[in-house]
Amino acid sequence: MSDQLKWIQEELDQLKSAGLYNTIRTINTPQGAWLRVDGKDVLNFCSNNYLGLGNNSEMIAAMKKAADQYGVGPAAVRTIAGTMDIHLELEKRMAAFKGVEDAVTFQSGFCANLATLPALVGKQDVIYSDELNHASIIDGSRLSGAKIIRFAHADARDLLQKITENQANFRRGLIVTDGVFSMDGDIAPLDQIYEVAQATGTILMVDDAHGEGVLGKGGRGIVDHFNLHGKVDVEIGTMSKAFGVVGGVVAGKKVIIDWLRQRGRPFLFSSAVTPADVAACITAIDILERSTELVDRLWENAKYFKNILKTMGFDIGISTTPITPVMLGEAPLAQQFSRELYDESIFAMALGFPTVPRGKARIRVMISAAHSVDDLDQGLAAFEKVGKKLGVI
Ligand SMILES: *Cc1c(COP(=O)(O)O)cnc(C)c1O
């Protein structure tokens, strides 16, 4: 290896010796309640396929039809070669679904954050960011060049104090928070945060990646959950989680969406998702608008699973959503727990530092509407067996 690249091998070796090297399992099946992973059938507690749409037959049919009608890809960025009508249709449907003035789609939720933050704030401005916000919010914030001031997690009082202390030094202020925090499964107090935004004249942005298709009436998201329609300036969403496809969306005030079509750099300099992806997303909205059945089943499954885990004596933290952390403390215990579960054919990830704070390692269970009660019971039995074996309960 050439000298100038040696440092990379050294870094990789260090990750391996620290037990922090990511070994990625290979999945041989579509997403669903069960997966074949490295050739073994396992119960899936890992993915964000909240509604089981990742392998929905109606959506697959829509993708095939769209590929026949529009081909495989858009072949250029939308501002240069024109935009396909199907992308505009998705944006119209998404805006109506979420009850906002307008929406624009991006290649991913990550891109949506990278597009939105630098378009709204710059060097003379300040971003007030929840200390546990997602990596894509952090990266988008850095890219904007604005000063980043973190406020205590989910703490509207601390937010108000930070704004009061700092805002005079800056031109504009923007508050940004995850809607649902993916490590603990708690929900941002968006109603209180809105009051602070209102009182201080600050732009309000929420990233609803884990709330889309999960929170609110029929999965309409966190703004619907708190009944804040028309009050939140801008929402980031993803079609890669509950929607089961791929793609990001920014929804909110019309003037912001217009601006992003002019100034959102991933919109201007990167192609859109494929027509087949778009068709699948539109069909997902059809499914959600037709019935709340999947969203209802997701929440019933989550309630069932969490109640029994609690009764068994597990600590499931502060989650109020289908994200279920099983708190174990030290990382080696969480890793051993995950391995033992895997031997019982349960695929559930251990999360440790730096993904979560030291001493707060956990197994994170992602509940889905795709799980049957039998699936959940099988998962619970494995948790009980391993929990007793390792002295957790
Ligand atoms: C997953 C996630 C994203 C990224 O979404 P993708 O569409 O997968 O890029 C952005 N923000 C939050 C809060 C997320 O949880």
Ligand as a Chemical Component Dictionary entry (heavy atoms), coordinates in Angstrom:
data_LIG
# 
_chem_comp.id                   LIG 
_chem_comp.type                 NON-POLYMER 
_chem_comp.pdbx_formal_charge   0 
_chem_comp.three_letter_code    LIG 
# 
loop_
_chem_comp_atom.comp_id 
_chem_comp_atom.atom_id 
_chem_comp_atom.alt_atom_id 
_chem_comp_atom.type_symbol 
_chem_comp_atom.charge 
_chem_comp_atom.model_Cartn_x 
_chem_comp_atom.model_Cartn_y 
_chem_comp_atom.model_Cartn_z 
_chem_comp_atom.pdbx_ordinal 
LIG C1 C1 C 0 -33.189 8.302  8.935  1  
LIG C2 C2 C 0 -33.163 9.737  9.171  2  
LIG C3 C3 C 0 -32.783 10.618 8.151  3  
LIG C4 C4 C 0 -32.279 10.140 6.831  4  
LIG O1 O1 O 0 -33.294 9.656  6.008  5  
LIG P1 P1 P 0 -32.907 8.942  4.641  6  
LIG O2 O2 O 0 -34.084 9.175  3.779  7  
LIG O3 O3 O 0 -32.669 7.505  4.945  8  
LIG O4 O4 O 0 -31.686 9.620  4.128  9  
LIG C5 C5 C 0 -32.845 11.978 8.407  10 
LIG N1 N1 N 0 -33.243 12.443 9.599  11 
LIG C6 C6 C 0 -33.610 11.631 10.609 12 
LIG C7 C7 C 0 -34.061 12.208 11.900 13 
LIG C8 C8 C 0 -33.575 10.242 10.424 14 
LIG O5 O5 O 0 -33.919 9.434  11.426 15 
# 
loop_
_chem_comp_bond.comp_id 
_chem_comp_bond.atom_id_1 
_chem_comp_bond.atom_id_2 
_chem_comp_bond.value_order 
_chem_comp_bond.pdbx_ordinal 
LIG C1 C2 SING 1  
LIG C2 C3 SING 2  
LIG C2 C8 DOUB 3  
LIG C3 C4 SING 4  
LIG C3 C5 DOUB 5  
LIG C4 O1 SING 6  
LIG O1 P1 SING 7  
LIG P1 O2 DOUB 8  
LIG P1 O3 SING 9  
LIG P1 O4 SING 10 
LIG C5 N1 SING 11 
LIG N1 C6 DOUB 12 
LIG C6 C7 SING 13 
LIG C6 C8 SING 14 
LIG C8 O5 SING 15 
# 
